[in-house]
């Protein structure tokens, strides 16, 4: 069997890598209070145009002990995970979580990144190091190792539409052997991903897995109308929060210490109100419209002579090493409006929990078709934060308008002023903020925990053609 590639980074960078990993981990690990929260319930299968795997909570034994891990039937399997990149964006991080869930039950997990990062990419190297430390084998995307891994794998998870290019680039004449083993996990909602170069093999794979009903419907219609191809069997699987994040969210000490630390670093007071958008900085994520809304909300408060604590807008997701033209536009807007003391730009980070502990309201302002799902939304709800979100995409399947947050239209014409008004509502109604936060947390506990996601994914995998003599599928069923 081929040996795993030890890493893309030179040996002399390993000390830097360990330091980076420690910087990411220590602030969180120092304040963890371990708590378990397991709920019983019934499995429900909803009717729709797709197979929707939702709401199958973990069942507790008579003494409160959890029953067998739902992914245990994968313990003897070889799983190849193919990611288009290794970064702090949602797709790769979600695939990494799947890798760790599979490793927990003893599956052999192999990771391939199609777009190899350069030697100076410390973030990619730190993520790779984390995977290797948990027993995930990391191979080069090209060459015989990749081909051998694909041929021997019981399951291949192709992550995002862009990863489809890897099939033709590497496997070529082996496609007929590999495609029946592929589960295509799709997270994109943007139109430019609908290219035959990316997705022409979609009809031939075992199945597709998509994060929301809205996105699944969009993919079904778009592939048929624009590309003339049919989607394979498609499963809708809502995501869940990791145990690590929930441990912080449910620890009063952790939240308090992290809140004080982040607020001190931002030079804001404990009683100030912080509205944050936590996403990669890009036009599609709507940071520009959020800042316009925030500015308008300050004007409304002044015009109406409302008494509210000092308000701040936090943009988490900047890149201090490669500031984009779009981010330059954001900073210019802030300077032009004279609100530099109210707006704070924070570099992109793997550790979002400290910022969720520090803020008062999350803003999910993704434009056009919205988010495929929006993992940060359920993470914020775990911290009992109300959400101000666009009425689009997966956000509408998470946020209950008026209950766990407030929704507003996409676009500048209607969205900016509606969001500004919603900011004012939550700024002036502390009781409503708290009530929405509590309702959001309750919903997370009911639907969006890690064990919910694991069981939903297991319910998909169990239906795929992975059967070999002597496996333990029947025991799970």
matplotlib code that plots the C-alpha trace (Angstrom):
import matplotlib.pyplot as plt

x = [0.0, 1.3, 2.6, 0.8, 2.5, 3.8, 2.9, 3.4, 5.4, 9.2, 10.7, 11.9, 8.3, 7.1, 7.9, 6.0, 3.1, 3.0, 3.0, 0.1, -1.9, -1.4, -2.4, -5.7, -6.4, -5.2, -7.6, -10.5, -9.2, -8.2, -11.8, -13.6, -16.1, -17.1, -20.8, -22.9, -26.4, -28.2, -31.9, -34.3, -36.9, -38.5, -37.3, -39.3, -39.1, -40.5, -42.1, -40.5, -38.9, -35.8, -34.9, -34.7, -32.8, -33.8, -34.6, -33.3, -31.9, -29.7, -31.6, -30.6, -30.4, -32.2, -29.2, -28.8, -25.9, -26.0, -26.6, -24.1, -22.6, -24.7, -21.6, -20.2, -21.1, -18.4, -15.6, -14.2, -14.5, -12.0, -13.2, -11.5, -12.4, -11.7, -11.7, -11.1, -9.0, -7.8, -8.8, -10.9, -14.0, -17.1, -16.7, -13.3, -13.9, -17.1, -15.4, -12.7, -15.4, -16.7, -13.2, -12.9, -16.4, -15.4, -12.0, -13.8, -15.5, -12.3, -12.7, -9.6, -9.8, -7.7, -7.7, -6.9, -6.8, -7.2, -5.8, -2.5, -1.6, 1.7, 4.5, 3.9, 0.2, 0.4, -3.4, -3.5, -0.5, -2.0, -5.2, -3.3, -1.3, -4.5, -5.8, -2.6, -2.6, -6.0, -5.0, -6.2, -3.9, -3.1, -2.1, -1.2, -4.1, -2.3, -0.3, -0.6, -1.4, -4.6, -5.7, -5.0, -6.9, -9.9, -9.9, -9.7, -12.1, -15.5, -16.8, -15.5, -16.9, -16.5, -16.8, -18.2, -19.0, -15.5, -14.0, -15.6, -12.6, -10.4, -12.3, -11.2, -7.8, -6.7, -8.9, -9.6, -9.9, -11.0, -14.1, -16.5, -15.1, -15.1, -18.3, -20.7, -18.8, -19.1, -21.2, -21.1, -21.5, -22.6, -22.5, -22.6, -25.5, -23.7, -24.6, -21.0, -20.6, -23.0, -20.5, -20.3, -16.5, -17.4, -20.6, -21.0, -20.5, -23.3, -25.9, -23.5, -22.5, -24.2, -25.9, -25.7, -25.9, -26.9, -27.2, -30.7, -34.0, -33.7, -30.3, -31.4, -34.3, -32.1, -29.6, -32.4, -33.8, -30.6, -28.8, -31.9, -32.6, -29.1, -27.0, -29.6, -28.5, -30.4, -29.4, -28.7, -30.6, -30.3, -30.4, -30.9, -28.8, -28.9, -25.7, -25.0, -22.7, -19.5, -19.2, -16.2, -18.2, -21.2, -18.9, -17.8, -21.3, -22.7, -20.0, -20.7, -17.1, -15.8, -18.2, -17.5, -13.7, -13.8, -16.2, -14.0, -10.9, -12.3, -14.0, -10.8, -9.0, -11.6, -11.5, -15.3, -17.2, -19.0, -22.4, -21.9, -23.9, -22.0, -23.5, -21.2, -21.0, -18.7, -17.9, -15.2, -15.2, -16.7, -19.6, -21.8, -21.6, -23.0, -20.6, -21.0, -24.8, -24.5, -22.2, -24.7, -27.5, -25.5, -24.8, -28.5, -29.4, -27.2, -29.0, -32.4, -31.4, -30.1, -33.2, -35.7, -33.6, -33.5, -31.4, -29.3, -25.9, -23.0, -23.3, -20.5, -20.2, -17.7, -16.5, -14.8, -13.2, -10.7, -7.3, -4.6, -2.0, -4.0, -6.6, -9.0, -10.4, -13.8, -12.4, -10.8, -14.2, -15.6, -12.9, -13.3, -17.0, -16.3, -13.8, -16.2, -19.0, -16.8, -17.6, -14.1, -14.7, -17.8, -16.6, -13.9, -12.3, -11.0, -8.8, -10.3, -9.9, -10.7, -11.7, -15.1, -16.3, -14.5, -16.3, -19.7, -19.2, -18.3, -21.1, -24.8, -26.3, -25.2, -25.9, -26.1, -26.4, -25.5, -27.0, -28.6, -29.7, -28.3, -26.3, -26.5, -27.0, -24.9, -23.2, -22.3, -26.1, -26.6, -23.3, -24.5, -27.8, -25.9, -24.5, -28.1, -27.7, -30.5, -29.9, -30.6, -30.6, -31.6, -34.8, -33.0, -31.3, -30.7, -31.2, -34.9, -34.7, -32.9, -34.2, -37.8, -38.7, -39.8, -38.9, -35.2, -34.3, -35.6, -35.3, -34.9, -34.9, -31.7, -30.5, -29.9, -33.3, -35.3, -32.7, -30.6, -33.3, -35.2, -32.0, -31.3, -34.8, -34.2, -30.9, -32.7, -35.4, -32.9, -30.8, -33.8, -35.5, -33.2, -35.8, -36.7, -33.0, -32.7, -35.9, -34.9, -31.5, -33.1, -35.5, -32.5, -30.6, -33.6, -33.9, -30.2, -30.6, -33.6, -32.1, -28.6, -26.2, -23.3, -25.1, -28.0, -25.7, -23.9, -27.2, -28.5, -25.3, -25.4, -28.9, -27.6, -24.5, -26.5, -28.4, -25.3, -23.9, -21.1, -22.1, -19.4, -19.7, -19.3, -20.1, -22.4, -25.1, -27.8, -26.9, -27.4, -30.7]
y = [0.0, 3.5, 5.5, 8.7, 12.0, 13.5, 17.0, 19.7, 21.9, 21.8, 20.4, 23.8, 25.1, 22.5, 24.6, 27.5, 25.1, 23.8, 27.4, 28.4, 25.3, 26.1, 29.7, 28.5, 25.9, 27.1, 30.1, 27.7, 24.6, 26.6, 27.3, 24.1, 22.7, 19.2, 18.6, 16.1, 16.9, 14.0, 14.0, 11.3, 11.5, 10.0, 9.7, 11.5, 11.3, 14.4, 14.3, 16.4, 16.1, 14.7, 12.3, 14.5, 13.1, 15.2, 15.1, 11.7, 12.3, 10.0, 7.5, 7.1, 3.8, 3.2, 4.6, 7.6, 6.1, 6.7, 3.7, 2.6, 5.3, 5.5, 5.4, 2.3, 0.3, 2.2, 0.9, -1.5, 0.8, 2.7, 6.2, 8.7, 12.3, 14.7, 18.5, 21.2, 23.2, 23.2, 26.4, 28.0, 28.1, 26.1, 23.2, 22.0, 22.4, 20.4, 17.6, 17.6, 17.0, 14.1, 12.7, 12.9, 11.3, 8.4, 8.1, 7.8, 4.6, 3.2, 3.8, 4.2, 7.8, 9.2, 12.9, 14.4, 18.2, 18.9, 22.4, 22.0, 24.9, 26.7, 26.1, 29.4, 28.7, 28.3, 27.8, 24.9, 23.3, 23.7, 22.0, 19.2, 18.7, 18.5, 15.8, 13.7, 14.0, 12.3, 9.5, 10.8, 9.8, 12.8, 11.9, 14.0, 14.6, 13.3, 10.2, 6.5, 6.9, 8.8, 6.3, 3.3, 5.0, 5.6, 2.1, 0.4, 2.8, 1.6, 5.2, 8.4, 11.7, 14.4, 17.7, 20.7, 21.0, 22.2, 18.9, 17.3, 18.3, 15.9, 12.9, 13.6, 15.0, 12.0, 8.9, 9.1, 5.4, 4.3, 6.4, 3.5, 1.7, 4.8, 6.7, 4.1, 4.7, 8.5, 10.5, 14.1, 16.6, 19.9, 23.2, 25.8, 28.1, 30.4, 30.1, 30.0, 26.5, 25.1, 24.1, 20.8, 20.7, 20.5, 18.4, 16.4, 13.1, 14.0, 11.6, 8.7, 8.9, 6.9, 9.9, 13.6, 15.1, 18.8, 20.9, 22.4, 21.8, 25.2, 24.4, 20.9, 22.3, 24.8, 22.2, 20.0, 22.7, 24.3, 21.2, 20.2, 23.5, 24.8, 21.7, 19.1, 16.5, 14.9, 14.9, 11.5, 10.3, 13.4, 13.6, 16.7, 16.7, 19.6, 20.2, 20.2, 21.9, 20.2, 18.9, 21.2, 24.3, 23.2, 22.6, 26.2, 27.5, 25.7, 26.8, 30.0, 30.4, 29.9, 32.3, 35.0, 34.8, 34.7, 37.6, 39.8, 38.9, 39.7, 42.9, 44.1, 43.3, 45.3, 48.1, 48.0, 48.1, 45.1, 47.0, 47.9, 46.1, 44.2, 43.2, 40.8, 39.2, 36.2, 35.1, 35.3, 38.9, 38.9, 40.7, 37.6, 37.6, 41.1, 42.9, 46.1, 46.1, 45.2, 48.3, 50.5, 49.1, 49.6, 53.2, 53.8, 52.2, 54.8, 57.5, 56.2, 56.0, 59.6, 60.9, 59.1, 60.1, 56.5, 55.6, 52.5, 51.4, 52.2, 50.0, 48.4, 46.4, 43.6, 42.1, 38.8, 37.3, 39.8, 38.8, 41.1, 39.5, 39.9, 42.6, 42.5, 45.4, 44.7, 45.0, 48.2, 49.5, 48.5, 50.4, 53.4, 53.5, 53.3, 56.2, 58.3, 58.0, 58.7, 55.5, 54.1, 53.9, 51.8, 49.3, 46.6, 44.4, 41.0, 38.6, 35.3, 32.6, 28.9, 29.8, 31.5, 30.6, 33.5, 36.0, 34.3, 34.6, 38.2, 39.6, 40.2, 39.6, 37.6, 39.1, 36.5, 38.8, 36.5, 37.9, 36.5, 32.9, 33.1, 30.5, 26.8, 26.3, 28.7, 26.8, 30.0, 30.5, 27.4, 28.1, 31.5, 30.1, 27.7, 30.8, 32.0, 34.8, 36.1, 36.1, 38.9, 37.0, 37.3, 35.7, 33.3, 29.9, 27.7, 30.6, 30.3, 26.6, 27.6, 31.0, 31.2, 34.8, 36.6, 33.7, 33.0, 36.1, 38.5, 38.1, 40.7, 40.8, 40.4, 43.3, 47.0, 48.4, 46.7, 44.8, 47.7, 49.7, 46.6, 45.3, 48.7, 48.7, 45.2, 46.3, 49.1, 46.7, 44.4, 47.3, 48.8, 45.6, 43.7, 41.3, 40.3, 39.7, 37.4, 35.5, 35.0, 33.7, 31.2, 29.9, 29.6, 27.5, 25.3, 24.7, 23.8, 21.2, 19.7, 19.6, 20.9, 18.9, 16.9, 13.6, 14.8, 15.4, 12.1, 10.2, 12.0, 11.2, 7.6, 7.4, 8.4, 6.1, 3.1, 3.3, 3.5, 0.5, -0.1, -3.7, -6.4, -9.9, -9.8, -6.2, -5.1, -3.1, -5.5, -4.8, -1.1, -1.5]
z = [0.0, -0.9, 2.0, 2.8, 1.8, 5.1, 4.0, 1.4, 3.7, 4.1, 7.3, 8.5, 8.6, 11.1, 14.1, 12.7, 11.9, 15.4, 16.8, 14.4, 15.4, 19.1, 18.6, 17.0, 19.6, 23.0, 23.5, 23.1, 24.8, 27.8, 28.7, 27.6, 30.0, 28.9, 28.8, 27.0, 25.7, 24.1, 23.3, 22.4, 19.6, 16.6, 13.1, 10.5, 6.7, 5.0, 1.5, -1.2, -4.6, -2.8, -0.1, 2.9, 5.9, 8.9, 12.6, 13.6, 17.1, 19.0, 21.2, 24.8, 26.7, 30.0, 32.0, 29.7, 27.7, 23.9, 21.7, 19.0, 16.8, 13.7, 11.5, 13.0, 9.9, 8.1, 10.5, 7.9, 4.9, 2.9, 2.2, -0.2, 0.4, -2.5, -1.8, -4.4, -1.9, 1.7, 3.3, 6.1, 3.8, 4.7, 2.2, 3.1, 6.9, 6.6, 4.7, 7.4, 10.0, 8.1, 8.0, 11.8, 12.3, 10.1, 11.8, 15.2, 14.0, 12.6, 8.9, 6.8, 5.5, 2.6, 1.8, -1.6, -2.3, -6.1, -5.9, -4.2, -1.9, -2.3, 0.2, 2.0, 2.7, 6.5, 6.9, 4.5, 6.1, 9.6, 8.5, 6.8, 10.0, 12.0, 9.7, 9.8, 13.6, 13.6, 11.4, 8.0, 5.2, 2.9, -0.6, -3.7, -6.0, -9.0, -9.7, -9.0, -5.3, -6.2, -8.8, -6.5, -3.7, -5.9, -7.2, -3.7, -1.9, -0.9, -1.0, -2.7, -1.4, -4.0, -2.2, -4.1, -7.8, -8.7, -7.6, -10.6, -12.7, -10.7, -12.2, -15.8, -14.9, -12.9, -13.3, -17.1, -18.2, -14.7, -14.6, -15.2, -12.1, -9.9, -10.6, -9.1, -5.8, -5.8, -3.4, -4.6, -1.7, -3.2, -1.3, -4.1, -5.0, -7.6, -11.3, -12.5, -11.0, -13.5, -16.2, -17.9, -17.2, -13.6, -13.4, -16.5, -14.6, -12.1, -13.7, -13.4, -9.7, -6.9, -5.4, -4.5, -1.1, -0.7, 2.4, 1.9, 0.1, -1.6, -3.0, -4.1, -6.0, -7.7, -8.8, -10.1, -12.3, -13.3, -14.5, -16.5, -18.1, -18.6, -19.1, -20.2, -17.6, -14.8, -11.2, -9.6, -6.5, -4.3, -0.5, 1.5, 4.7, 7.1, 8.9, 12.7, 15.2, 16.3, 19.8, 20.4, 19.5, 21.6, 24.6, 24.4, 23.7, 26.8, 29.2, 31.0, 32.0, 28.5, 27.0, 29.6, 29.4, 25.6, 25.5, 27.7, 25.7, 22.3, 23.4, 25.0, 21.7, 19.8, 22.5, 23.0, 26.3, 27.9, 27.5, 23.8, 21.2, 18.6, 15.2, 13.3, 9.9, 10.0, 6.4, 3.8, 2.6, -0.9, -2.6, -2.6, 1.2, 1.4, 3.7, 1.7, 2.1, 5.8, 6.3, 4.5, 6.7, 9.8, 8.8, 8.1, 11.5, 13.2, 11.3, 12.3, 16.0, 15.9, 14.0, 16.3, 19.4, 20.7, 23.6, 22.9, 24.0, 21.6, 18.5, 16.6, 13.3, 13.2, 9.9, 10.6, 7.4, 6.2, 4.7, 6.1, 3.8, 0.5, 0.8, -2.1, -4.1, -2.6, 1.0, 0.0, -1.0, 2.4, 4.2, 2.0, 2.7, 6.5, 6.2, 4.0, 6.5, 9.4, 11.3, 11.8, 15.5, 15.0, 12.4, 13.1, 10.5, 11.8, 9.9, 8.8, 11.4, 12.1, 15.6, 15.3, 18.8, 20.6, 18.3, 18.7, 22.5, 22.2, 19.9, 20.5, 17.0, 14.0, 10.5, 7.7, 4.6, 1.7, -1.5, -4.8, -3.9, -0.4, 1.4, 0.5, 4.2, 6.3, 9.0, 10.9, 11.4, 13.6, 15.3, 16.3, 17.5, 19.7, 21.5, 21.9, 19.4, 17.3, 13.5, 11.0, 7.7, 4.1, 3.0, 0.6, 0.4, 3.4, 5.9, 5.4, 6.5, 9.7, 10.9, 12.0, 11.1, 14.2, 16.5, 16.2, 14.2, 11.6, 7.8, 5.2, 1.3, -0.7, -2.7, -2.1, -3.1, -0.3, 1.7, 3.1, 4.8, 6.0, 7.6, 9.1, 10.7, 12.0, 13.5, 15.3, 16.5, 18.2, 19.4, 21.3, 22.4, 24.7, 25.9, 22.3, 21.6, 24.5, 23.7, 20.1, 21.3, 23.6, 20.9, 18.5, 21.0, 21.6, 17.8, 17.7, 20.4, 18.6, 15.0, 14.6, 16.8, 15.6, 16.3, 14.3, 11.3, 11.8, 11.8, 8.7, 6.9, 8.1, 6.7, 3.3, 3.3, 4.3, 1.0, -1.2, -3.0, -0.6, 0.2, 0.3, 1.8, 5.6, 6.1, 9.0, 7.1, 8.3, 11.9, 11.4, 9.6]

ax = plt.figure().add_subplot(projection="3d")
ax.plot(x, y, z, "-o")
ax.set_aspect("equal")
plt.show()
